[in-house]
Amino acid sequence: MCLNIFSKTGCILSIFLAAGCDQASTLKPEQQIGANPVLPEPKKFLVPPVEVPKGMGWPRDLMPVVADDMKIEKIADNLLHPRTVYVLPNNDVLVVEGNSPGQEKVTAPKQLIAAVIKNRAGKGGQGGNRISLLRKVGNSWKRFNFLENLNSPFGVQLIGNFLYVANADYLVRYPYVMGETSIKEPAQEVSDLPNTINHHWTKALLASPDGSTLYVGVGSNSNITENGLDVEYRRASILAVDINTGASRIYASGIRNPTGLAWEPVSGKLWAVANERDEVGNDLVPDYMTSIKPGGFYGWPWSYFGQHVDKRVKPERPDKVAQALKPDYALGSHVAPLGILFSTKNNLPEKYHGGAFVSEHGSWGRIPINGYKISFIKFQNGVPIGQPKTVVSGFVSRDHKYLYGSPVGLAQDKNGEIIFADDVGNSVWMISSK
């Protein structure tokens, strides 16, 4: 057994617990990307392998790295955990600033370790519980306090004259007038959302094309039901909420943490990115993006990536495993995808047209680290093809000691620029062609 924690020296936090402390991955990340990822045998850990850079924000002389044919600029900083970016019809940009409500009780040592990890990486600070509005005035960007006193907000959508916000506990809406820089009216409750424990608190939000339904991504209340199945009611699911009545139903289930939702423009299908389970090794289980079949079941907790049984889950449910759908495209183990954006055409070079941008918030349960970038996956006839192209990187120092930023939500403005939130750097960035 070997346990090493360097929490005050600026070194990488490393926790190893296994024979010989040989915890490094034996697979290359690209082996676990695509429709048929390599899936090794699961391993057992009391404490899983961990490698975490120390969060420090962006030094003055550094910024994210883009390809030579692109440019990047910071359009906002000094924010409070920006998560979601959303472009309004007049090209104003809403920035949702939130973090966990901190309601989960500590019932196991690994939760204490997880808290140390988040704080060390700069991902555990207090969120703003607000929405800021960014507006370009001349050659500069101005920030306005658009909406305040929210409760761990994440998803936001505009339907008609109402702005819908997914807090950790409720889906609410506000009257909205185009061009206004603040909302003072009180919230109108639309529907309650699962809000006990909040192991996963984010609520991704996406409107149907006709504006009648809001789809809400709700994460699980555990890694693999260690808190019991009762607290997983309506969780690890995508809910469909009728905006007129507030009635909700489970649209798809068995998705451990659906953190981003988007419509694929060719097929018209709903797609999601999802964070899969932990504590079975560096190379299990690959996070993924997938089309969502109405009524579909995607395995959690009883199986992963189709019908690979997770033997840790009791009682066993071979009937549920038999129903489990295989995701369309693996993104790699522990990359933590949080945002997805489909773009048929944009202000980037043509090779970044006709596919999906995916933001990877970055790993903690893998050695070496994985993710911490924005990738582009080409689509053909509504299906992902080939390997991803890295669009934005440079969030981590070369020696893996320091974390400067971490990408979250993605959006495209009317000029075709790609905008993304960075919750460790507390910034919003815009990328475009040179």
N, C-alpha and C positions, 0 to 999 in steps of 0.2 A: 504494500500500500504506500502511496506517495501523495502528500497534500502540500501544495505550495501556494501561498497567497501573498502577492506583493501589491498592497493597496495604497501605499503612501510614497513609493519610490519613483513613480512614473513608468515602472516596468509594466509589461503586460500581465494582467491578472490571469493566473493559470491554476486550474484545479484538476488534478489527475487522481483517479482512483481505480486502479486495476493492476494486475500482475505485471511487474516490470515497468509500469508507467508509460508503456508504449501506446500512446493514444492518437498519434497523427494519422490522418486519413491516408488510405492506400489507393484511393481513386482520384483521378483528375476531375475537376468540376464539369468539364464538357462531357464526361462519360454519363452524367446524370441529367443531361438536357435533351429534350425531345420527347417523342411519343413512346419510346421504349428505353427508359433509363436503366442503367445497371443497378440492381438492388441486392446488396450483400446480405449475409445472414445478420439478424439483429444481435446486439450485445447487451449484456446486463451490467448495470451500474448502480451503485448506491448514490454516487454523485457523478454526473456525466462529465466528459472532457469539456473544458471551457477555455476560450481565448478571447479576451476583450480589450480593445484599445481604450486608452483613457481619453474621454471626451474633453476637448479644450476649445472648440470653436475655431473660426478661421483667423489665422495670423494675418496681419495687414498685407503681407506680400504674397499671399496665396489665395487661390480660388479654385473651383472645380475645373477639371481638365476636359476639353472637348477636342474633337478631331481638327486637323489643320484647316479643313474647309468650313469650319463653323466658328462662331464667336459666342461668348457668354457674358452677361452683365447682371449685376446684382440690382434688383429693383426695390428691395426693402430689406431692412435688418432691424436688430434690436426688438424682435418679436418674441412671443412667449409660446414656444412649441407650436409653430405653424404646421398644420397637418394636411388640410385640404385646400386646394385652390380651385376657384370656379369663376369662369368668365361670363359676365352679364351681357345682354344684347348690345349695350352701348360701349362695350370693351373695357368697362371697369372690371377690376379683379377682386373677388372676395377671398380672404384668407382666413380660414377657420383655425383658431388657436386653442388647443385643448390638450389635456393629458388625463391619465387615469384618475378617477375619483378617489382611489385609495381605500376602497371599502373591504377588500379581501382580507380576511383574518389569517394570521400566521398559524398554520396547523402542522407544518413540517419544516425541518431544517433547510430544505432546498428553497423554500420561499424567502428565507433570510438571505441566502446566497443570491437568489434572483434579484432581490432589492439592491444588494451591493453592486451587482453587475450593471443594473440599469443606471444607478447613480454614477458609477464610475464612467460609463459610456456617455453620460450627458443626456440620457433618455428618460430620467426619472424626475426631473424638476417640475415645478408647478406650472400648469398650463394657464393660458390667459382667460379661459372661459368666455371668449368673446369672438367676434368676427370683425376683422379690419377690412377696409375698402381701400384699394390702391387705384389711383387715377393718374394718368400721364398728363402733365401740364407742361407744354413746351418740350424741353428735352429732359425733364426730370420727373420723378414720381412722387406723389404726395399721398400720405397715409391718413385715413380718417377712422375714428372710432365708430364703426357702423352699427354694431349690436353687442350689448354687454349682458352680464349676469346670466350666462348660460351654464349648463351643467355637463361638463366634459363633452362638448360638441365634436362632431366629426363630419357627418354627411350634410350636404346642402344642395337644394335644387329649387329653381324658379319655375313655377307653373302659373301661367296667366299673371294675375296681379298679386300672387301670394308667394312668399319665400318660405320654403319648408326647411327645417333644421332638425337633424337627428341628434338629440342629446343622448346621454347614457341611459336615461330612464323614460323619456317621452319623445315622440315625434310631434313637433309643434309647427305652427305657421304664423307669419306676420304679414299684414298688408304691406305691399311694396309699390312705390312710385318711381318709375325710371328716372335716374339722374340724381335722386336724393343720396346724401352722404351719411345719413343715419336713420335708424328706426327707433322711435320712442314708444310706439304702441305696445301694449302687453301681448304676451304670447297667447295663442289660441291652441288648446290641446287637440290633437288629431287622433292619436292612438298611443296606448302605453307600449313600452318596449321592455324586454326581459332585463331586469335590473337587480338581481340578487347576486351577491359575492363579487361579480364583475371581474373574474379572472381575465377575461377578454372584454374590454369595455367599448371598443370602437363600433360604431354603427354606420357602415357605408350606405349610401343612398343614391338611387337612380330612378328617374321618372320613366314611365312607359312612353312610347312615341305619341300616343294620343292624350297623354296627361291625366289619365283616369286612375292610374295605379302608381304607387311608389314601392320599389323593391328595396328591402333593408337587409344588409348583411349582418348577421348576429353570430359572434364567436362563442365557442364553448366556455364552460365554467371550470375547465380543468385541462390537464394534458390528456389523460385517458380515463376519465370518470372517477378519479380518486376521491372526489367529493361526493360521489353517489350519483345515480341517474336522475333522482328527483330534481336536482338543481339544473339539469340540462333541458328542462321543458322549454320548447320553442327556441332552443339554442343550437349551435352548429348548423345553422339553417339560413336560408334566404326567405324572408317573409314578404308577402305581397299585401299591401295595405290599400284599401279603397279610400281615396282622398275625400269622398263625399260622406261616407258613413264612419270611417275610422276602423271598420272591420278588417281583421287581418287573418291570413291563412299561411300555412307553410307551403312555399312554392317548390323548394328543394331542400334536402336534408343530408346529414352525414358529411358536411363540409366543416372541418374543425374551426377554421377562422377565415371567413370570406371577407377580406379587407378592401377589395376594390371591385366595382361593378361597371360594365360598359356594354354598349350595343355594337356588335360586329356589323359593319355597314353593308356587306355583300349578302350574307345569309339572313341578316335581321335577327340573329340569335343573341340571347343574353349570355355574356361571358363574365367570368369571375377569376380573380387571383386569390389563392388561399395559402395560409400558413399551416403546415402539417405538424404532426406530433414530434416530441423530443424524447431524449433519454434512451435511445436504442443505438447510438453510435454517430460518428462523424458523418456517415453517408446514408443515414436513414432519419427521417423519411423525406424524399424530395418535395419541396413546395411546388405548386403548379398553377397553371392557368387552364381553364376549361370552359367549353360551352356548357350551358346549364339546361338540362332537360326538365320540362315541367313534371313535377312529381318524382324526379330522379333522386336516388340515394347514392352517396359517394363514399360510403364505407366507415366513416368515423362513428364510434371508436373501434368497431370490431375488426376492421381491415383497412389496409392502406394501398394506394395506387391500384385500385381494382380489388382483387380478392386475395391479397396477401394478408393472412390472418395475424392479428396482434394478440399473442397468447397471454399478454398481461391482463387483458380485459375479462372480467368475470361478472355475471355468468356468460358463457360462450353462446353465440347466436349464429349457428351455421345458416339459418334461414336469411338473416340479414346480410351475411357475407355473400350469399348467392345472388342477392339483389344489387350488390355494389357495382357501380359504373366506374370504368377506368377513365381517369382524367385525360384530356387531349394532349397536354404538353407539359412535361416536367421542366422546372426552372433551375433545379439544383437543390441540394439539401441545405436547409437552414439559411437560405438567402433572405427570407422574410419579405416577400413582395407585398407592398402596401398600396400601390397605385397602378392603374391600367388605363391607357388612352389609345383608342383607335384613330388613325389618321390616314385618309386616302390621299391627301395632298397637304403640304405645309411649306414653310419657309426654310426648310433644311434641304440639303442636296437630295436629288431624286431617289437615291438608293434608300432613303428613309421615308419614302411614300408607300402607301398601301400595306399597312401592317399595324402592329401594336407596340407602343412604348410601355415598358414595365419598370417601375422603380423598385429597387431592392434595398430595403432598410439595413440589411446586414446581419450576419450571424453572431451568435454568442456560444452556441453549443457545437462548435466545430473547430478542429485544429488541422490545417491552418484556416484562417477566417475565409468566409465566402460571402459574395454579394457586395454591398456598398457601391452600387452603380445604377445607372439607367441604361437599359438595353432596348434594342429594337428587334422585333421578330417579324420577318416578312410573312404575309398571308397570300394565299392563292386560292381563289374560289371559296373563300370563307374558312380556309384551313391553314394553320401555321406550317411553314416549311423551313428547312435548313436550321443553321445555328444562329444564335442572336449576334447582333453587332453592338458593341459597346458605344454608347452615345456620350455619356458623361461618367467620368471616374475621378480619381484623385481625392476621394473623401478621407482616405486613410494614409498615414505616413508610410514610407517605403519599408520601414522596419516594423510596421504594425504596432508601434507603441502608442500612437496618438490618432484620435478620431477628430477630424475637423468639421465634418458635416455628415448628414445622412438623409437621403432623398425619401420623400413621402408622396404627396399627391401630385397629379399631373393634370395639365389643361392646355388647350390650344386657343390662342386669341384669334380675332378676325383677320389679322395680318399674317397668320400662319406661324407665328412664333410659338415655341413650346415653353411653357412656364411650369416650374416645379417648386414645391415647398421643401425646406431643409430644416428639420426640427432640432438637430444638434447644433447647427450653425445659426439657428434662429433667424433665417433669411429666406427670401424668395428670389429665384433666379430665372432669367429668360435666355433661351438659346435660339440662334438663327443662323442662316448662312452669312458668310463674310460678304 
